[in-house]
Amino acid sequence: MGPAMLGIIILKQEECIPMLPLHPALLAQPDYLFSRIAAAAEAAQKRHPYRRILSLGIGDVTQPIAPVAAAAMRTAAAELATAKGQRGYGPAAGYPFLQRAVAAQYSSLPYSPSPEEITITAGSKEALGGLFALWEPSVPVWICDPVYPAYRGCAEAAGHPVRTLPCRAENDFLPQPEETTEPGLVVLCTPNNPTGAALSRSEMEQWINWAIQTGSLLLVDTAYSAFLTGKEWPRSIYAVPGAECCAIEFGSLSKSDGFTGVRCGWVVLPQATGCHTAWQKWLGSHSNGVSYPIQRAAEAALSPSGQRQRQKALQIYRENALLMQQTFQQIGLTCAARRPGCDTPYLWVQCPNGQDSWKWFHRLLEEGGVLCTPGAGFGAMGEGWLRFTAFARPEDTSEALKRVEHFFGS
């Protein structure tokens, strides 16, 4: 018996038009920047099948996770295969053992959060998307420009009006409180992606004072804080007294510990912000937490052994960045100022004559076989700049720099 005899209507694919309206804020967003970059690299590789594309573009890690973290993950996975070690749903906010391990990272600061004020997450992006749901959609969100594009996308998807906080070259691409015109949520990334600029202690104090005076709240992403070595560059906003009243901080093991594919981070949400209860309600209906083996791996990564073992990868990335900076300067390209002790894994390089960043991106990819990221993809203030990442393997970094030198020298 065929479909027609059963009264079933068979539609062609082009006839299947969704009748319910989709979210206009999502539809209005451009395709995700790094999806566009990956697609351009794939197309270039097809055009030049015998030349390998070398990536200094997408900031993904290339060094392995710490052996102690891998061992902890294996042990935890083996536990789950036993009757005694089997586990069901975990706590939405994370297992207490990892909450305690994260809290210990803040123990020497003026504000040291309790384990109960820490939520274990799959990463900053996922956590930020959830946090924006806590406030009324009318609350404005200030997003730095240039900055990681997911911040704006998450805020728009939650229905918030988004305001642009310009980070100007004359201010070393650092956001200034006086550029804001109304209170709201302010997303800060320090060190910044893509520019590598980090807030000093005094600059953090200015933002804390502004937030307290205006009744605003800071959402601070510290995903790259492990690359800070100078004492004047705090790795946490809670190094500033009073921050617990007006700041929520995101932490991540993605870049510091090679967890981009493992996925684990955290949110510090102090009781003093007044958001804790709402956050717990959101978690209860939206999250079943991060898996047990991953959390055990993260605990090991934060242990003294894990902290020592991560230094090998961090040093490789720092050496890559130093070589890149020296090469760019030798061929006459302008790099945004890198403050001593702020050894971030991104080089923010001005296009020759400040020209179109997408144009130079495509030229370098097509003619040199090197992938970078156009600054315009991070916001209008990024136009005229290119971002290069130091996360490639050392041998690939060296070869890519030879190509860059030849490209710009020809």
N, C-alpha and C positions, 0 to 999 in steps of 0.2 A: 504494500500500500504506500503510495507516494505522499509527499508533503501536502500537495494540493487536496488530496482526498481527506486528509486529516484536518483541513482548515488552517494549515500553517502558512503564513505569508513569508515568502523568501525575498529579502531585499538585497539588492546589489550594494557593494560597499559604499559607492558614491551616493546612494540613497539614504544611508544611515546617518542622518543629521541629528546631533544632540538637541533636544528640545529645551533643556534647562540651561539658563544662562551661567556661563563660567565666570570666575572671579575676574573682574576687569583689571584689577591691579596686577594680577599675574600675567594676563594676556598682554598688558602694556609693557612688560619688562622685556628687555633684549635677551637673546639667548645668553646663557651663562658664559662669562668671559673665557674660562679655561676649557669649556667644551668647544668654543670657537677656535681657540689656539690649537687644541688637539686635532680638530678637523683640518685646519690649515697644514699642520705638520704631516698628517696622513696623506693629504692630497699632494704635497710637495714630494713625499717619498715615492709616490706612484709615478710622478713625472720624472724623477731621477732615481730609478731603482738601484743603481750601482753606487750611489753615494749615501752614506748613512747620515741621517739627520742627528745632529748633536744638540741636546736640549739644555739650554740655560734659561728656560722659560717657566715651565710649570714647576712650582716649588715643592717637589716631592723628594723624599729622602732616598738615599742610595746605600747607606751603611746599615748593617744589621742591628737588631735590638740587642740589648745587653744579654750575655749568656745566662746571668742569674735570673733575668725575667723570662727567658725562654724555658729554663728549667722549671721555674715555678708554674708556668702555663701547662707544661707537660704533666707535672705532678698533680695539678688540680684537675686536669682532664681525666687522668687515670683514677682519681678519687671518684669521679662521677660514674665510673664503670663498676663500682662496688656497692653492695647493699648498704653498707654503713655510710659511704660517702655521697650517695645519690642526693641531689638537691632539686627542689622544685623552684617555684618563683622566688626570686630574691627580693630584698627590700628595694622599694622604688628609689630611695635616696642613696642606695649603695650599702654594701656590707660594712659593719662597724670597723672591721680591721683596716679597710682602706680609708674610711673617713678619718680614723686616728692617724694613719700614716700621712695623709694630706695635711691634717691639722698640725702635725709636728713640723712641717716645712715653714710654718708661720710663727713658731714658738718664740723666736727672738725679737719679734716686731712689737711696736707699741700696741697694736691690736692683734691678739692671737685668737682666731675663731675657735669655737668649740666644735667637736666632731659633728654635733647635731646641726650646725650651721653650714655644713658641707654636703653637697649633693654630687654623687659620681655620675658622670654623663658619658655619652659616646663621643663628645667633642664640643668645641665652642659653637660651631654652627648650629647644631641641634639644640643646644641649650638656649642660645639667643632667640631662636624661633619660638621656644616655649615661653621665655620671659616676657616677650612683647605682648603675650596674651594677658598679662596680669593687670595692665592698665587700660583705662577707657580709651577707645580708639581716637578720641579727640586730643589726647596728649601728644604733643609734637616730639619728634625724635631728631636730634641733631647728629648728622653723619659727616665725618671728616671727608675731605676731598683734596687729594686722592687717598683712597683706602680700599681694602678688600671689599669687592662688590657685594658679597653675600649679606653684609650688614643692611644695606639699603633694601635689598630684595626681601629680607625677613621682615623689616619694619613695614614695608609697603603691603606685603601679604597679610599682615595683621591689621591693616586698615589705618595705620597711623599717618598723619601728615609728616612728610620728611623735609627737614630743613638742611641746607648745605652749610657745613662749617669749613670754610676755605683754609687750606694749609699752604701758605705762600712760600716761594723760594727765599724771599728776603727774611723770613722767619725760620729758616732751616726746615721748612715743611712741617712745622709744629703748629698745632691748633692753639688759638688764642681765645680766652674767655670773652674778651671784649667784642669778638666777632658775632657773638650770640645776641639775639634781640628779644628773646622771651625764654622763660623757664621751660624745662621739659626733661626728657631723657637724653643723655649725651653718651655716644659710643666712642670710647677712646681705645686705641690699639698702640701699646707701647712695649717694645719697639714696634714701629709702624710697618705694616705691609701695605704698600710696596717700597716706601722711601727709606726704611731702616732708621728713621729718626726716633729717638727715645726721649721721654720726659725726664728731666732732672728732678731732684727732690724739691727744689724751689718752685719749679713749674707745676709739679703735682700739688704743692701747697696752694698755688693760685687757683687751681681747678677745685680743690676741696673748699676753699673759702668762698668761691663763686657759688658752688652748689648749695652750701649751707645758707648763704645769704639769699638765694633766689628760690629755695625750696625745690631744687632740681635733684636729679639722681644720675650718677655716673655709672655706666656699664663698661668695665675695663677689661680688655682682652690682653692677657700677658703670655700668649702662646710662644713668644720668642725671647722670653726673659732670661733663659739659660745662656744666651749669647752675650749678656751684659757681664762685664768683668770689673768695671770701675765702681768704687764705693759711691760715687755721686749719682749713679743711675740705679735707683731702687728697682728691685725685681717685683715689687708688689706695691699697690696703692696704699696698703695698710702700714707701710713704713711711715706714713704721715699721720700723726695723731688727729682724731676726728673723722677719719675716712670711713669708719664703721657706721657712721650716721647717714652717709650719703653715697656710698659706693658698693657695687656688687662686682665681684671679680671672677673672671674665667681663667682657668688654668688648663694646660693641655700637655700630654706627653708626645704629641705627634712629631714635632720637629726636634725636641730635645732628646728623645729616647727612641726615635724611629717607629713611632706608633701610628703612622698615617694609615696603614692597612690593618692595624690591630684595633684602633679606636678606643681611646679612653682619656677622659679629662675630668674636670670638676667645676663646680660653681660654689663660690663662697657668698652666702646671702645672710648677712648679719641680722639678728633680731631687731637691732636698732633702726634698720631701714623701714620697718613697718610692713614689709612685703612677705615675711616668712610664712605666715598662715596661708595667704593666697597661693604661694608657690607650692606648699604641701598639698593643697587641694588640686592644683593643676597636675602635680605629679601622680596623685592617686588615680586620676582618670586617663592619663596619657602615657604612663611609663611603667614598664616592668623591670626597669633597671638594666645595668650592663651585666653581661654573663660572668659567672663565677670564675672560670679560668682566666679571663681577661683581667678581672680585678685582682686576682692573685699575682698576675704578671706585673700589674701596675704597682702593687705593694712592694714587690721585689725591686722594681726599677727605682723606687723612692728610698730603698734601704741604703745604708752606707756603701755596701758593695756595688749596688746598682748605680749610685751616684759616681763612684770611681770609674766604673766600666763605661759610662756614657761619655766620659771625657775624650776617649779615643775618637769617636765620631765627631764630637763638637770641634776638636782640634783640626780634623781634616777639613771640615766646612770653613773654619776660620782661615786656614791656610789657603784654601781655594779663593776666599773673598779677598785676601791680601794680594794674591797673585793677579786677580782680576782687576783690582784697583790700580795696581802698578802698571798693568798692561794698558788699561784705558788712558791713564795719564800720559804714558809714553807716546801714544798715538794721537794725543791732543784732544781727547774727549773729556768733557767736564763731568765730574762725578759730584753728586750732592755731598756736602760736608759730612764726614764720618768723625764723630767726636771720639777722643781717646777713651778706650774702655767700653765702647759701644760697637762690638764686633758682630754686627748683625749679618745674616746670610743673604742680604739683598744689596745689589749695587744699583743705584738710581742714576742713570746716565743721560745727559742731555743730548738730544738729536743734533746733528750738525746744523747750525744756523737755526736751531729751535723749530725745525720743520715737522710736518705731519708724522706722528709716531706710527700710525698704521702703515704709512708708506714705507718707512724705514724697517719696520717689522717684516713686511713682505719682501723687501729687497734683500735683507740679510738672510732670510730663509731661502729665497729662490736662488740668489747668486752665491751665498756663502754656505748654505746648508746648516745654519745655526739658528736655533729657536730662542727667541726672547719673548718679552711681553710688552705690547705697546702701552705707554703710560695713559693714553686716553681711555683705556679699558677700565681704569680705576677712578675715573671722574674727569670732569672738564679741566681741573687744575693740573692733571697729569699730562695734558697734551704737550708735545714737544720733548717728552722724556721716554726712556725705555727702562724696563726692569730686567736685570739679569740675576739669576739665582746661583748661589754657591753650593747648592746641594748635589751637583753632579759628582761622579767619580773623578778623582784627581787626574787620571789619564784622559778622560773625556773633556775635563775643564781645560787642560793644557792644549789639546788638539783644537777645541772650539776657539780658544783665544788666538791660536795661530791663524785660524780662518778669519776671525774678526779683524786681526791686524792686517791681513792681506786685503780684506774687503775694504776697510776704511783707508788703507794706504794706496790703493790702486786708483 
